[in-house]
Amino acid sequence: MKKDYGKLWTLFKSMFVLSACTFGGGFVIVSLMKKRYVEELRWLEEDEMLDVTAITQSAPGPLPVNASVIIGYRMAGIVGSLTAIVGTILPPMIIISIISVFYEQFRTNPYIATALEVMRAGVAAVIFDVVINLAGNVIKTRRILYIVMMVTAFVATYLLDVSAMIIIFVCLGIGLIDLFFTLNNKKGKVS
């Protein structure tokens, strides 16, 4: 089976650049991946990116690596997954290796401390953008169940300090029950 090396190179390069330029964790990279793979390259539909986001948040491990596995596999199978993973993990490995060598100088440098403080504001804005986009996608479904789950999950997390894992498992359970009833209703209508 012949591989599309151009697509693999684009996948590697995109993941490498996104990973190298992303500060603030997984939620930041989700927004950038959406812009890159949905809007620019048109490799994924918006609904698919929403599914990728949900799966990567639910799975153990770093969100960017989880997303790279799924997106890479979607684009070019196992070779695509491996390519995307390498593109995602190389920049942090290189950056952390350099920082570890010069840790004391980084820790005490006032310019770097200021730069990190300023980056937090940018990270907060990007995370806010991701939240607004994801909430908008849930609202677009016009499914009352999903909207109520989203609001309830927010209240449980923000006001009641419920563990994210509990919320994810409860939402997964509700989603599976909803799927069961939806499939049974479709079978009943076909018969």
N, C-alpha and C positions, 0 to 999 in steps of 0.2 A: 504494500500500500504506500503510495507516494505521499509524502508530507508537503504541505504548503509552507516552505521555509520563510517566505515573506510574512505570512500571518504569524508564525512562531516568533520571528524577530520583532514584529510590531507588538505582540503580546509581552515578550520579555522587556522590551524597551519601555513600554507603557507602565508595566508593573514596577520596573526599576525606578523610573522617574517619579511615579506616584509615591512609592515607598521612601525615596530619598527626600522628597519635598513635603512630607506629611509629618507635622508635629501635633501631638495631642491625642494620639490613640486611634483606635479603630473607627470610631464614628466619623472622624474627619476624613479618613480615606474612603469611606462609603460615598460621601458626597462627591468626591473627586472621581471615583470610579464611575458613578452614575453619569457625570458630565462626559467622561472619556468614552465609556462603552455604550451608553445609550444615546447621547446627543451627538458626539463627534463621529465615532466609528460605526454607530448603528448596528453593533453586534448583538445587542440585547434590547428587548422591549422594556418599557418602564415597569410593567408587572413582573417580568422576570427579575429585574434588579431588586424589586421589593421582596420577592421570594428569596433571592440570594442573601439579602440583608437579614431576613428573618432566620434563615437556616444558619448563617454564620454566627449570629448572636446566640443561637441556642446550642451550638456545638461547642465542645471544649476546645480550648486553644485560642491563639490570637486571631482576632477578627480579620485582619488583612490576609493572613495566611489561609484561613478558611475560605475567604472570598476568592483568593487566587486559585485555590484548588478547583472550586466550582466553575469559575469563569474560564480557566484554562481547559478544563475537561469539556465544557460546552463548546469551546472553539476548536479544539484539536485533540480531544481524547486524553489518554494518559500522558502522552508526550507534551501536550498543551498544559496539563496540570503541573508536570515537573518543570517545564519552562517558566510558567507563571510563579511557581514557588521560589525558584532560584532568583528570579527578578525581584521578588518581594523581600526575600531574606538577606540578600547581599548588601543593600545600603545600610540597614541597621547594624549588621555585623561589622562593616567597615567603620561606620561612625562610632560605634561603641568601642571598637578596638582602639581607635585613635584617642577617644576621650579617656579610656582607661590608662593609656600611657601618660597622658598629661593631666590626670585627674586633679592633682593639687593646684595646678595653674588655672584650670577651669573653675574650680570651686571658689577660689579667692579673687578671681578677676571681676571687677565691678562692671565692665562693659558686657561681659557674657551674662552676668546676673541680670542686668537691665534688659538685655536682648531676650532672655527667657521670660521675664515679666511681661514684656510687650507681646511676645508670642502667645501668651495665655489669652489675651484679648481677642486675637485673631482666631485662636482655637475655639473659644466660646462662640464667636460669630458663626463659624463653620458648623459646629454642633447644633446651634440653633436653627440653621438652614436645613440640616438633615432632619431635625425633629419636625419642622414645619412641612417639609416635603413628604415625609412618611405619614404624618397625620393627614395631610391633604389626600394622599393616596387611599388611606383607610376611609375617609369621608366620601371619596368618589365612588367607592363600592356601593354606597347607599344601603348597606346592610346594618340594620339597627344593632344586631348582635355584636358586630365588629366594633362599631362606634362605642357602644356601652363597655365592651371589654377594654378598649383603649383608655377611656375616661376612668374606669375602675382601676386599671393597672397604674395609671398616673397617681390617682388618689392613694392607692395602697403603697406605692413607692415613696411618694413625696410627703404625705401627711402621716401615714401609719408606719413608715419605716419597715415595710415587709420586704423580705429578701427577694432579690431579682430572680433567683432560681425557683422559688415558690411560685412567683408570678408566671414565669415561663412555663412551668409544668402545669399549672392550672389552666393557662390559656391553651396549651397543647391539648389537654384533656377536653376542654370545651370545644376546641376545633375538631377533634376526632369525633366527638359525639355529634356535632353539627354535620360533619361529613357523612357519618352513618345515616342520619335521618334524611339528608339530602339524597343520598344514593337509594335509600329505601323508597322515598317518594317518587324518584324517577322510575324505579322498577315497577311500582304500583301503577303509574300512568301508562307504561308500555304494555303491561299485561292486559 
